[in-house]
Amino acid sequence: MLPLPSRSALRRCVDRWAASPRALDVVAALSAFGLMVLDVPGLAREDNSLTGVTATLVLAAGAATLVLRRRAPWVPFVVAIALMGWLHELTMIQFALYSLGRLRGRRTAVLATLLYVGAAYAYFSTPGWPARHGETLSDFLSLVVPIGVLAAGVGIAAYRHDLVRALEAQRRESAARQAVQEERISVGRDVHDLVGRELTVLAVRAEVLAVRARGEAYGKDFEELAETARRAHRMLNETLVRRADGGATPGLDGLAALAEESERMGSPVDVHVAEEAKALSPLRQAAVHRVVQECLTNAAKHAPGLPVSVMITVEGPALRAEVRNPLAQSPPDRAPVSTGTGLFSMEERVTSMGGTLDARRERGAYVVTATLPAGLTDR
């Protein structure tokens, strides 16, 4: 027997669905249907071809088209025009015009409003238009036109509000990226100044001790220590100071070393690199290396001991790097130390090369997918 989901899991699913655009579309459809159902007795009386049941079914089918308003907003608009001519129902057109203004902007909403007014005037000019919707053109204009203009206007206002929120979110994201860049510069300077100085002191002290211990059994060890400190200092300079001038950067051949390091920390790593990916430029290989490195670090922090899979493939003109690890059943014993900018740092590196980065939870696993232009040409 399968275990039932917990109450907290059900609540998370409900909250996630309620905040989705699809839920809003369903609410809009139900709201339109609820308002139109109030007119069912009158519709059944005025149109002898419909009963209360059939009128309800027709209105339900029309309201259901509002679920398509994001992908095909003109579909509920056309249905609303048809309902207006057949059943003289004006509720549906308000939802349709609002949806066009909210999802497609001012120009589309103005065009739809003009089409609505034109269609309504054509209906008004034909026999059979109910007198309660206006006996004269003046009555018609005062009743029908404000309905469409108001609905479209509210939709346009909501559309502009969405644009403002999107711009604010983009501004916050830009500020976060700027903070990441500034942090990189600051950390680079600190590492070079502080660690470089300590390495220099270590090399000098080791050389002094090597001179003093010359001829002793451990004199050679001091010389090797001094050489190791000098070599580490040179590597630090090449990485932090000369990197902008084309210094050596790890590529796909460095993924094996990352996997070994992760395995030493207790997380087994399975790395698969497609052969065609090895022909990538060093710049793209370096970007993939850094993304994988950050993902393995995050996996070691948040899901220690769990296996990690790394897939590097070339799919047509795109390079795809995917890192997947299972979600931990319980949080680590010690809270992981994190600055919270690792994802922004990876995304900044990928987007700077014209790619995209996607981090998501998927079937009990945490998946990070980076997609970059491969830059490979047919030979």
Secondary structure, 3 states (H helix, E strand, C coil): CCCCCCHHHHHHHHHHHHCCHHHHHHHHHHHHHHHHHCCHHHHHHHCCCCCHHHHHHHHHHHHHHHHHCCCCCHHHHHHHHHHHHHHCCCHHHHHHHHHHHHHHCHHHHHHHHHHHHHHHHHHHHCCCCCHHHCCCHHHHHHHHHHHHHHHHHHHHHHHHHHHHHHHHHHHHHHHHHHHHHHHHHHHHHHHHHHHHHHHHHHHHHHHHHHHHCCCCCCHHHHHHHHHHHHHHHHHHHHHHCCHHHCCCCCCHHHHHHHHHHHHHCCCCEEEEECHHHHHCCHHHHHHHHHHHHHHHHHHHHHCCCCCEEEEEEEECCEEEEEEEEECCCCCCCCCCCCCCCHHHHHHHHHHCCCCEEEEEEECCEEEEEEEEECCCCCC
